[in-house]
Amino acid sequence: MDVLSSVLGGSLGVIIPFLAVLTVVVFFHELGHFLVARWCGVKVLAFSVGFGPELLGRNDKHGTRWKVCAIPLGGYVKFSGDENAASLPDRDGQSQMDEDTRKSAFFAKNPWQRSAVVAAGPIANFILAIVIFAGMFAFLGKYETLPRVDQVSPDSAAQVAGLQPGDLIVAIDGTPVESFNDVQRIVTASAGIPIEIDVERGNAIERLTATPELKEISDGFGNTQKVGILGIQRNTSEQDIIVKRFGPVEALGEGVKETWYILDRTLGYIGGLFLGKEDPDQLGGPIRVAQISGQVATHGILPLINLTAVLSISIGLLNLMPVPMLDGGHLLYYIIEIVRGKPLSEKLQDFGFRIGITLVLLLMVFATWNDLRSIIGS
């Protein structure tokens, strides 16, 4: 019972923010599929937020059933010619279609059009993240702290490297840094990797070499993650705090940069998993996302909006993985079809879908097990 209480956390305080964030992300993902499908002349049978029994819905003038279903843990767009919500082709039904119906079916479109429809979902997720970040930068600006060292922890990588209080970090590995946040982003991704740090000390520039240590840190809510740590603290004096203001175009550029940073870090983590450099225990599932949503919501609407952007990127990237059943798996099939000039055999496609289901289920089980183990151990 204690474990169940821990999983549910603050009950509605966890569930409502989680469902709100997930619903927004899923809606825009499916909207991407829907809009491009309509543009390509594909008949859309259903646009569903959630799974299971329908709670409410209506038909539009194009014959699409817009509905909200009882299980709010995802959503789908069903096209003409699909067997189910996973866009598996209805091969029995295809043979019974008349010519007009066949023309508007998803399977009847050329592989370029099908690729565009499938890719539109993840792309919509990335666009949503860019717009959210851009909006926050445009309306709120960007608060940054100059990368000036205030304290150096004893026996830390920074002390071994020779960093001193008062040093202003101007570049890392030749890349200029403008804020303490820039330093943190580079350092956290560089555990065990020597980095060259250029510091302004007095009127001179000195180059030091440091190797960030891999350490487990808490985010203040009890969640932990393993990242590279240098062992320095920032100077929070008023003259070192900068507020950057952006116009609409500049804010959009910053939104693209922020989205790319999260994509790059996520891809780096996935690559590190395959190379054995990253800890698979850091992989979280829906329980952890729900927990974090509830925790972030206690700090107000803006952090929750920021989390929506981050989750949108993660879902977009996950769906692009080349695993059958996911958008990336469908894209892989269509790319093979374009290269070969004909699709893979039905037998090979069905085998791939079965492998895809198995991989997705295994990933979900592993991530959920990580969540439960983290909760029980905390």
PADORO-515711 format. One record per residue (C-alpha): residue number from 0; residue in one letter; z negated, x negated, y negated. Coordinates in nm, 4 decimals. Example, Ala and Ser with C-alpha at 12.3 -4.5 7.8 and 13.67 -1.06 7.14 Angstrom:
BEGIN
[site 0; "a"; [-0.7800; -1.2300; 0.4500]]
[site 1; "s"; [-0.7140; -1.3670; 0.1060]]
This chain:
BEGIN
[site 0; "m"; [0.0000; 0.0000; 0.0000]]
[site 1; "d"; [-0.0742; -0.2917; -0.2334]]
[site 2; "v"; [0.2730; -0.4305; -0.1685]]
[site 3; "l"; [0.4305; -0.0927; -0.2442]]
[site 4; "s"; [0.2370; -0.0722; -0.5688]]
[site 5; "s"; [0.3552; -0.4209; -0.6613]]
[site 6; "v"; [0.7154; -0.3320; -0.5851]]
[site 7; "l"; [0.7022; -0.0177; -0.7949]]
[site 8; "g"; [0.5055; -0.1955; -1.0648]]
[site 9; "g"; [0.4641; 0.0401; -1.3569]]
[site 10; "s"; [0.6404; 0.3265; -1.1778]]
[site 11; "l"; [0.8432; 0.5099; -1.4431]]
[site 12; "g"; [0.8006; 0.2139; -1.6770]]
[site 13; "v"; [1.0062; 0.0090; -1.4316]]
[site 14; "i"; [1.2419; 0.2700; -1.2873]]
[site 15; "i"; [1.3660; 0.4287; -1.6108]]
[site 16; "p"; [1.4672; 0.1022; -1.7895]]
[site 17; "f"; [1.6281; -0.0250; -1.4682]]
[site 18; "l"; [1.8339; 0.2914; -1.4187]]
[site 19; "a"; [1.9289; 0.3003; -1.7870]]
[site 20; "v"; [2.0590; -0.0575; -1.7767]]
[site 21; "l"; [2.2327; -0.0128; -1.4412]]
[site 22; "t"; [2.3987; 0.3140; -1.5451]]
[site 23; "v"; [2.5464; 0.1612; -1.8609]]
[site 24; "v"; [2.6787; -0.1429; -1.6740]]
[site 25; "v"; [2.8243; 0.0616; -1.3876]]
[site 26; "f"; [2.9808; 0.3182; -1.6241]]
[site 27; "f"; [3.1722; 0.0512; -1.8157]]
[site 28; "h"; [3.2766; -0.1227; -1.4931]]
[site 29; "e"; [3.4234; 0.1985; -1.3529]]
[site 30; "l"; [3.5695; 0.2913; -1.6930]]
[site 31; "g"; [3.7713; -0.0319; -1.6799]]
[site 32; "h"; [3.9195; 0.0697; -1.3432]]
[site 33; "f"; [3.9799; 0.4244; -1.4689]]
[site 34; "l"; [4.1599; 0.3366; -1.7928]]
[site 35; "v"; [4.3971; 0.0825; -1.6391]]
[site 36; "a"; [4.4647; 0.3128; -1.3436]]
[site 37; "r"; [4.5650; 0.5901; -1.5837]]
[site 38; "w"; [4.7813; 0.3419; -1.7768]]
[site 39; "c"; [4.9577; 0.2460; -1.4520]]
[site 40; "g"; [5.0203; 0.6101; -1.3607]]
[site 41; "v"; [4.7622; 0.6325; -1.0815]]
[site 42; "k"; [4.6056; 0.9747; -1.0273]]
[site 43; "v"; [4.2262; 0.9492; -1.0427]]
[site 44; "l"; [4.0540; 1.2044; -0.8202]]
[site 45; "a"; [3.6924; 1.1328; -0.9157]]
[site 46; "f"; [3.4822; 0.9318; -1.1599]]
[site 47; "s"; [3.1258; 0.9249; -1.0323]]
[site 48; "v"; [2.8065; 0.7824; -1.1760]]
[site 49; "g"; [2.5827; 0.7537; -0.8713]]
[site 50; "f"; [2.6348; 0.8351; -0.5048]]
[site 51; "g"; [2.5454; 1.1222; -0.2758]]
[site 52; "p"; [2.5262; 1.4933; -0.3607]]
[site 53; "e"; [2.6730; 1.5961; -0.6944]]
[site 54; "l"; [2.4201; 1.7108; -0.9542]]
[site 55; "l"; [2.6642; 1.8111; -1.2260]]
[site 56; "g"; [3.0317; 1.7658; -1.3027]]
[site 57; "r"; [3.3502; 1.8971; -1.4546]]
[site 58; "n"; [3.7258; 1.8593; -1.4087]]
[site 59; "d"; [3.9415; 1.7265; -1.6915]]
[site 60; "k"; [4.2983; 1.8357; -1.7654]]
[site 61; "h"; [4.4372; 1.5551; -1.5446]]
[site 62; "g"; [4.2484; 1.6799; -1.2387]]
[site 63; "t"; [3.9805; 1.4103; -1.2388]]
[site 64; "r"; [3.6344; 1.5230; -1.1322]]
[site 65; "w"; [3.3749; 1.3639; -1.3630]]
[site 66; "k"; [3.0340; 1.3842; -1.1985]]
[site 67; "v"; [2.6776; 1.2598; -1.1865]]
[site 68; "c"; [2.5315; 1.2237; -0.8380]]
[site 69; "a"; [2.1807; 1.2214; -0.6967]]
[site 70; "i"; [2.1485; 0.8502; -0.6083]]
[site 71; "p"; [2.1814; 0.6587; -0.9392]]
[site 72; "l"; [2.2374; 0.3150; -0.7871]]
[site 73; "g"; [2.6013; 0.2533; -0.8690]]
[site 74; "g"; [2.9186; 0.4524; -0.9071]]
[site 75; "y"; [3.2846; 0.4637; -0.8180]]
[site 76; "v"; [3.6339; 0.5747; -0.9132]]
[site 77; "k"; [3.8352; 0.7360; -0.6361]]
[site 78; "f"; [4.2143; 0.7188; -0.6573]]
[site 79; "s"; [4.4791; 0.9325; -0.4938]]
[site 80; "g"; [4.5446; 0.7823; -0.1509]]
[site 81; "d"; [4.1908; 0.6428; -0.1106]]
[site 82; "e"; [3.9911; 0.7308; 0.1980]]
[site 83; "n"; [3.6520; 0.6758; 0.0347]]
[site 84; "a"; [3.4648; 0.5362; -0.2660]]
[site 85; "a"; [3.5319; 0.1780; -0.1524]]
[site 86; "s"; [3.9073; 0.2277; -0.2121]]
[site 87; "l"; [3.9967; 0.1884; 0.1534]]
[site 88; "p"; [4.3441; 0.3382; 0.2031]]
[site 89; "d"; [4.3691; 0.6790; 0.3709]]
[site 90; "r"; [4.6458; 0.5879; 0.6121]]
[site 91; "d"; [4.6476; 0.9228; 0.7911]]
[site 92; "g"; [4.6729; 1.1132; 0.4644]]
[site 93; "q"; [4.9512; 0.8912; 0.3302]]
[site 94; "s"; [5.2006; 1.0139; 0.5855]]
[site 95; "q"; [5.1371; 1.3752; 0.4865]]
[site 96; "m"; [5.1911; 1.3278; 0.1098]]
[site 97; "d"; [5.4910; 1.4797; -0.0644]]
[site 98; "e"; [5.7068; 1.2572; -0.2851]]
[site 99; "d"; [5.5439; 1.3512; -0.6172]]
[site 100; "t"; [5.1920; 1.2962; -0.4836]]
[site 101; "r"; [5.2924; 0.9651; -0.3304]]
[site 102; "k"; [5.4292; 0.8355; -0.6630]]
[site 103; "s"; [5.0893; 0.8725; -0.8290]]
[site 104; "a"; [4.8889; 0.7277; -0.5368]]
[site 105; "f"; [4.7193; 0.3913; -0.5777]]
[site 106; "f"; [4.8712; 0.2397; -0.2635]]
[site 107; "a"; [5.2253; 0.3217; -0.3876]]
[site 108; "k"; [5.1940; 0.1014; -0.6967]]
[site 109; "n"; [5.3265; -0.2542; -0.6902]]
[site 110; "p"; [5.0747; -0.5348; -0.6227]]
[site 111; "w"; [5.0726; -0.6421; -0.9883]]
[site 112; "q"; [4.9647; -0.2938; -1.0971]]
[site 113; "r"; [4.7034; -0.2701; -0.8216]]
[site 114; "s"; [4.5723; -0.6145; -0.9218]]
[site 115; "a"; [4.5425; -0.5021; -1.2839]]
[site 116; "v"; [4.3478; -0.1896; -1.1847]]
[site 117; "v"; [4.1097; -0.3838; -0.9615]]
[site 118; "a"; [4.0521; -0.6673; -1.2104]]
[site 119; "a"; [3.9874; -0.4218; -1.4949]]
[site 120; "g"; [3.6360; -0.3385; -1.3712]]
[site 121; "p"; [3.4905; -0.6916; -1.3911]]
[site 122; "i"; [3.6861; -0.7585; -1.7119]]
[site 123; "a"; [3.5284; -0.4470; -1.8652]]
[site 124; "n"; [3.1865; -0.5895; -1.7761]]
[site 125; "f"; [3.2658; -0.9146; -1.9576]]
[site 126; "i"; [3.3989; -0.7241; -2.2597]]
[site 127; "l"; [3.0816; -0.5131; -2.2697]]
[site 128; "a"; [2.8683; -0.8298; -2.2725]]
[site 129; "i"; [3.0787; -0.9873; -2.5488]]
[site 130; "v"; [3.0527; -0.6727; -2.7626]]
[site 131; "i"; [2.6741; -0.6492; -2.7121]]
[site 132; "f"; [2.6180; -1.0145; -2.8025]]
[site 133; "a"; [2.8584; -0.9926; -3.0971]]
[site 134; "g"; [2.6823; -0.6823; -3.2275]]
[site 135; "m"; [2.3431; -0.8487; -3.2071]]
[site 136; "f"; [2.4699; -1.1612; -3.3856]]
[site 137; "a"; [2.6471; -0.9557; -3.6537]]
[site 138; "f"; [2.3537; -0.7289; -3.7352]]
[site 139; "l"; [2.0542; -0.9513; -3.6598]]
[site 140; "g"; [2.1889; -1.3027; -3.7011]]
[site 141; "k"; [2.0849; -1.5922; -3.4828]]
[site 142; "y"; [1.7423; -1.7517; -3.5148]]
[site 143; "e"; [1.7380; -2.1174; -3.4214]]
[site 144; "t"; [1.4956; -2.4074; -3.4408]]
[site 145; "l"; [1.6130; -2.7570; -3.5274]]
[site 146; "p"; [1.5915; -2.9802; -3.2184]]
[site 147; "r"; [1.3031; -3.1821; -3.3604]]
[site 148; "v"; [1.0398; -3.3066; -3.1148]]
[site 149; "d"; [0.6849; -3.1998; -3.1996]]
[site 150; "q"; [0.5006; -3.3084; -2.8851]]
[site 151; "v"; [0.5804; -3.5185; -2.5791]]
[site 152; "s"; [0.3956; -3.4346; -2.2571]]
[site 153; "p"; [0.2142; -3.7259; -2.0874]]
[site 154; "d"; [0.3910; -3.8736; -1.7834]]
[site 155; "s"; [0.6956; -3.6543; -1.8476]]
[site 156; "a"; [1.0632; -3.7488; -1.8273]]
[site 157; "a"; [1.0682; -3.7516; -2.2084]]
[site 158; "q"; [0.7805; -3.9987; -2.2328]]
[site 159; "v"; [0.9365; -4.2263; -1.9700]]
[site 160; "a"; [1.2628; -4.2186; -2.1690]]
[site 161; "g"; [1.0829; -4.3131; -2.4907]]
[site 162; "l"; [1.1098; -3.9891; -2.6898]]
[site 163; "q"; [0.8559; -3.9647; -2.9723]]
[site 164; "p"; [0.7173; -3.6872; -3.1948]]
[site 165; "g"; [0.9352; -3.6537; -3.5033]]
[site 166; "d"; [1.2592; -3.7485; -3.3242]]
[site 167; "l"; [1.5532; -3.5230; -3.4110]]
[site 168; "i"; [1.7867; -3.4795; -3.1130]]
[site 169; "v"; [2.1458; -3.4878; -3.2403]]
[site 170; "a"; [2.3496; -3.5147; -2.9190]]
[site 171; "i"; [2.3186; -3.5085; -2.5390]]
[site 172; "d"; [2.5818; -3.6850; -2.3287]]
[site 173; "g"; [2.7974; -3.7076; -2.6382]]
[site 174; "t"; [2.7833; -3.3328; -2.7070]]
[site 175; "p"; [2.6352; -3.2502; -3.0495]]
[site 176; "v"; [2.3328; -3.0182; -3.0427]]
[site 177; "e"; [2.2361; -2.8000; -3.3365]]
[site 178; "s"; [1.9231; -2.6258; -3.2095]]
[site 179; "f"; [1.6343; -2.6619; -2.9698]]
[site 180; "n"; [1.7958; -2.3848; -2.7673]]
[site 181; "d"; [2.1023; -2.6086; -2.7151]]
[site 182; "v"; [1.8726; -2.8796; -2.5800]]
[site 183; "q"; [1.6986; -2.6371; -2.3426]]
[site 184; "r"; [2.0266; -2.5073; -2.2051]]
[site 185; "i"; [2.1548; -2.8534; -2.1220]]
[site 186; "v"; [1.8252; -2.9807; -1.9834]]
[site 187; "t"; [1.7501; -2.6811; -1.7594]]
[site 188; "a"; [2.0855; -2.7299; -1.5844]]
[site 189; "s"; [2.0411; -3.1074; -1.5439]]
[site 190; "a"; [1.7461; -3.1449; -1.3069]]
[site 191; "g"; [1.7608; -3.4850; -1.1375]]
[site 192; "i"; [2.0649; -3.5890; -1.3412]]
[site 193; "p"; [2.0317; -3.8752; -1.5953]]
[site 194; "i"; [2.1345; -3.7645; -1.9445]]
[site 195; "e"; [2.1922; -3.9723; -2.2584]]
[site 196; "i"; [2.0030; -3.8414; -2.5600]]
[site 197; "d"; [2.0920; -3.9502; -2.9126]]
[site 198; "v"; [1.7973; -3.9130; -3.1502]]
[site 199; "e"; [1.7638; -3.9625; -3.5220]]
[site 200; "r"; [1.4522; -4.1712; -3.5790]]
[site 201; "g"; [1.3875; -4.2690; -3.9361]]
[site 202; "n"; [1.7265; -4.3720; -4.0748]]
[site 203; "a"; [1.8687; -4.4874; -3.7438]]
[site 204; "i"; [2.0276; -4.3282; -3.4371]]
[site 205; "e"; [1.8870; -4.4388; -3.1020]]
[site 206; "r"; [2.0262; -4.3614; -2.7577]]
[site 207; "l"; [1.7760; -4.2912; -2.4786]]
[site 208; "t"; [1.8282; -4.2050; -2.1119]]
[site 209; "a"; [1.6152; -3.9381; -1.9454]]
[site 210; "t"; [1.6203; -3.7620; -1.6098]]
[site 211; "p"; [1.4855; -3.4044; -1.6315]]
[site 212; "e"; [1.2421; -3.3137; -1.3539]]
[site 213; "l"; [1.2872; -3.0035; -1.1388]]
[site 214; "k"; [0.9850; -2.7848; -1.2002]]
[site 215; "e"; [0.8837; -2.4255; -1.1437]]
[site 216; "i"; [0.8081; -2.2399; -1.4646]]
[site 217; "s"; [0.6909; -1.8868; -1.5465]]
[site 218; "d"; [0.8701; -1.6525; -1.7838]]
[site 219; "g"; [0.5439; -1.5020; -1.9082]]
[site 220; "f"; [0.5709; -1.1956; -1.6819]]
[site 221; "g"; [0.4730; -1.3773; -1.3635]]
[site 222; "n"; [0.8338; -1.4386; -1.2524]]
[site 223; "t"; [0.9107; -1.8005; -1.1745]]
[site 224; "q"; [1.2266; -2.0078; -1.1696]]
[site 225; "k"; [1.3064; -2.3700; -1.0948]]
[site 226; "v"; [1.4751; -2.5562; -1.3800]]
[site 227; "g"; [1.5102; -2.9025; -1.5286]]
[site 228; "i"; [1.2232; -2.9968; -1.7610]]
[site 229; "l"; [1.2188; -3.2833; -2.0124]]
[site 230; "g"; [0.8581; -3.2436; -2.1290]]
[site 231; "i"; [0.8932; -3.1862; -2.5037]]
[site 232; "q"; [0.7837; -2.9096; -2.7385]]
[site 233; "r"; [0.9640; -2.7960; -3.0508]]
[site 234; "n"; [0.8505; -2.8212; -3.4095]]
[site 235; "t"; [0.7979; -2.4664; -3.5379]]
[site 236; "s"; [0.7395; -2.5529; -3.9021]]
[site 237; "e"; [0.9185; -2.3254; -4.1493]]
[site 238; "q"; [1.1673; -2.5882; -4.2663]]
[site 239; "d"; [1.2914; -2.6343; -3.9087]]
[site 240; "i"; [1.3730; -2.2661; -3.8538]]
[site 241; "i"; [1.7314; -2.1621; -3.9314]]
[site 242; "v"; [1.8743; -1.8102; -3.9527]]
[site 243; "k"; [2.2507; -1.8060; -3.9032]]
[site 244; "r"; [2.4474; -1.5084; -4.0330]]
[site 245; "f"; [2.7918; -1.4173; -3.9000]]
[site 246; "g"; [3.0795; -1.2007; -4.0113]]
[site 247; "p"; [3.2464; -0.9703; -3.7561]]
[site 248; "v"; [3.5035; -1.2278; -3.6397]]
[site 249; "e"; [3.2494; -1.5112; -3.6195]]
[site 250; "a"; [3.0059; -1.2841; -3.4345]]
[site 251; "l"; [3.2773; -1.1995; -3.1822]]
[site 252; "g"; [3.3367; -1.5710; -3.1271]]
[site 253; "e"; [2.9643; -1.6239; -3.0734]]
[site 254; "g"; [2.9660; -1.3339; -2.8277]]
[site 255; "v"; [3.2441; -1.5016; -2.6304]]
[site 256; "k"; [3.0507; -1.8324; -2.6310]]
[site 257; "e"; [2.7314; -1.6655; -2.5098]]
[site 258; "t"; [2.9156; -1.4806; -2.2338]]
[site 259; "w"; [3.0919; -1.7985; -2.1248]]
[site 260; "y"; [2.7620; -1.9885; -2.1173]]
[site 261; "i"; [2.6070; -1.7342; -1.8795]]
[site 262; "l"; [2.9212; -1.7328; -1.6639]]
[site 263; "d"; [2.9220; -2.1115; -1.6496]]
[site 264; "r"; [2.5524; -2.1304; -1.5563]]
[site 265; "t"; [2.5924; -1.8650; -1.2875]]
[site 266; "l"; [2.8968; -2.0356; -1.1371]]
[site 267; "g"; [2.7093; -2.3651; -1.1499]]
[site 268; "y"; [2.4205; -2.2105; -0.9587]]
[site 269; "i"; [2.6540; -2.0625; -0.6958]]
[site 270; "g"; [2.8288; -2.3981; -0.6567]]
[site 271; "g"; [2.4902; -2.5687; -0.6294]]
[site 272; "l"; [2.3917; -2.3309; -0.3492]]
[site 273; "f"; [2.6913; -2.4369; -0.1396]]
[site 274; "l"; [2.6213; -2.8045; -0.2139]]
[site 275; "g"; [2.2518; -2.7686; -0.1330]]
[site 276; "k"; [2.1470; -2.8601; -0.4872]]
[site 277; "e"; [2.0074; -2.5176; -0.5806]]
[site 278; "d"; [1.7239; -2.3207; -0.4228]]
[site 279; "p"; [1.8418; -1.9958; -0.2572]]
[site 280; "d"; [1.4954; -1.8525; -0.3227]]
[site 281; "q"; [1.6055; -1.8024; -0.6852]]
[site 282; "l"; [1.8578; -1.5402; -0.5721]]
[site 283; "g"; [1.7259; -1.1972; -0.6684]]
[site 284; "g"; [1.8182; -0.8442; -0.5722]]
[site 285; "p"; [1.7729; -0.4928; -0.7097]]
[site 286; "i"; [1.3934; -0.4995; -0.6853]]
[site 287; "r"; [1.3714; -0.8079; -0.9038]]
[site 288; "v"; [1.6223; -0.6646; -1.1510]]
[site 289; "a"; [1.4143; -0.3463; -1.1688]]
[site 290; "q"; [1.0973; -0.5479; -1.2251]]
[site 291; "i"; [1.2540; -0.7563; -1.5001]]
[site 292; "s"; [1.4003; -0.4449; -1.6649]]
[site 293; "g"; [1.0575; -0.2864; -1.6844]]
[site 294; "q"; [0.8978; -0.6055; -1.8128]]
[site 295; "v"; [1.1656; -0.6612; -2.0766]]
[site 296; "a"; [1.1421; -0.2979; -2.1898]]
[site 297; "t"; [0.7790; -0.3564; -2.2921]]
[site 298; "h"; [0.9139; -0.5890; -2.5647]]
[site 299; "g"; [1.1401; -0.3230; -2.7148]]
[site 300; "i"; [1.4962; -0.1987; -2.7068]]
[site 301; "l"; [1.6675; -0.5204; -2.8256]]
[site 302; "p"; [1.5574; -0.7373; -2.5296]]
[site 303; "l"; [1.6635; -0.4541; -2.2981]]
[site 304; "i"; [2.0075; -0.4431; -2.4633]]
[site 305; "n"; [2.0308; -0.8210; -2.4181]]
[site 306; "l"; [1.9410; -0.7803; -2.0500]]
[site 307; "t"; [2.2183; -0.5208; -2.0196]]
[site 308; "a"; [2.4701; -0.7814; -2.1365]]
[site 309; "v"; [2.3388; -1.0423; -1.8915]]
[site 310; "l"; [2.3420; -0.7970; -1.6006]]
[site 311; "s"; [2.6931; -0.6831; -1.6943]]
[site 312; "i"; [2.8156; -1.0422; -1.6665]]
[site 313; "s"; [2.6412; -1.0868; -1.3308]]
[site 314; "i"; [2.7898; -0.7668; -1.1858]]
[site 315; "g"; [3.1348; -0.8537; -1.3180]]
[site 316; "l"; [3.1202; -1.1993; -1.1623]]
[site 317; "l"; [2.9760; -1.0718; -0.8339]]
[site 318; "n"; [3.2606; -0.8223; -0.8023]]
[site 319; "l"; [3.5157; -1.1015; -0.8486]]
[site 320; "m"; [3.3888; -1.2887; -0.5426]]
[site 321; "p"; [3.6801; -1.3085; -0.2904]]
[site 322; "v"; [3.5005; -1.0921; -0.0355]]
[site 323; "p"; [3.6766; -0.7847; 0.1090]]
[site 324; "m"; [3.5027; -0.4628; -0.0048]]
[site 325; "l"; [3.4465; -0.6178; -0.3497]]
[site 326; "d"; [3.7078; -0.6173; -0.6270]]
[site 327; "g"; [3.7698; -0.9863; -0.5665]]
[site 328; "g"; [3.8497; -0.9172; -0.2013]]
[site 329; "h"; [4.1075; -0.6551; -0.2975]]
[site 330; "l"; [4.2533; -0.9005; -0.5495]]
[site 331; "l"; [4.2783; -1.1630; -0.2766]]
[site 332; "y"; [4.4787; -0.9223; -0.0594]]
[site 333; "y"; [4.7139; -0.8398; -0.3463]]
[site 334; "i"; [4.7672; -1.2076; -0.4334]]
[site 335; "i"; [4.8558; -1.2762; -0.0693]]
[site 336; "e"; [5.0944; -0.9800; -0.0801]]
[site 337; "i"; [5.2622; -1.1176; -0.3949]]
[site 338; "v"; [5.3006; -1.4642; -0.2388]]
[site 339; "r"; [5.4228; -1.3372; 0.1018]]
[site 340; "g"; [5.6379; -1.0588; -0.0382]]
[site 341; "k"; [5.4618; -0.8101; 0.1908]]
[site 342; "p"; [5.1020; -0.7044; 0.2591]]
[site 343; "l"; [4.8841; -0.8313; 0.5404]]
[site 344; "s"; [4.8909; -0.6267; 0.8572]]
[site 345; "e"; [4.6598; -0.3253; 0.8756]]
[site 346; "k"; [4.4712; -0.4963; 1.1579]]
[site 347; "l"; [4.3995; -0.8063; 0.9480]]
[site 348; "q"; [4.2994; -0.5984; 0.6471]]
[site 349; "d"; [4.0608; -0.3856; 0.8532]]
[site 350; "f"; [3.9091; -0.6992; 1.0075]]
[site 351; "g"; [3.8592; -0.8452; 0.6606]]
[site 352; "f"; [3.6885; -0.5268; 0.5375]]
[site 353; "r"; [3.4478; -0.5367; 0.8322]]
[site 354; "i"; [3.3654; -0.9003; 0.7565]]
[site 355; "g"; [3.3208; -0.8067; 0.3911]]
[site 356; "i"; [3.0775; -0.5259; 0.4703]]
[site 357; "t"; [2.8757; -0.7627; 0.6890]]
[site 358; "l"; [2.8608; -1.0326; 0.4206]]
[site 359; "v"; [2.7620; -0.7879; 0.1456]]
[site 360; "l"; [2.4891; -0.6343; 0.3630]]
[site 361; "l"; [2.3554; -0.9790; 0.4577]]
[site 362; "l"; [2.3478; -1.0805; 0.0910]]
[site 363; "m"; [2.1617; -0.7614; -0.0012]]
[site 364; "v"; [1.9085; -0.8090; 0.2783]]
[site 365; "f"; [1.8518; -1.1740; 0.1842]]
[site 366; "a"; [1.8122; -1.0975; -0.1871]]
[site 367; "t"; [1.5749; -0.8083; -0.1164]]
[site 368; "w"; [1.3721; -1.0289; 0.1181]]
[site 369; "n"; [1.3451; -1.2868; -0.1606]]
[site 370; "d"; [1.2256; -1.0122; -0.3967]]
[site 371; "l"; [0.9603; -0.8875; -0.1559]]
[site 372; "r"; [0.8425; -1.2375; -0.0696]]
[site 373; "s"; [0.8145; -1.3221; -0.4400]]
[site 374; "i"; [0.6115; -1.0052; -0.5051]]
[site 375; "i"; [0.3826; -1.0539; -0.2067]]
[site 376; "g"; [0.3250; -1.4190; -0.3000]]
[site 377; "s"; [0.2481; -1.3433; -0.6652]]
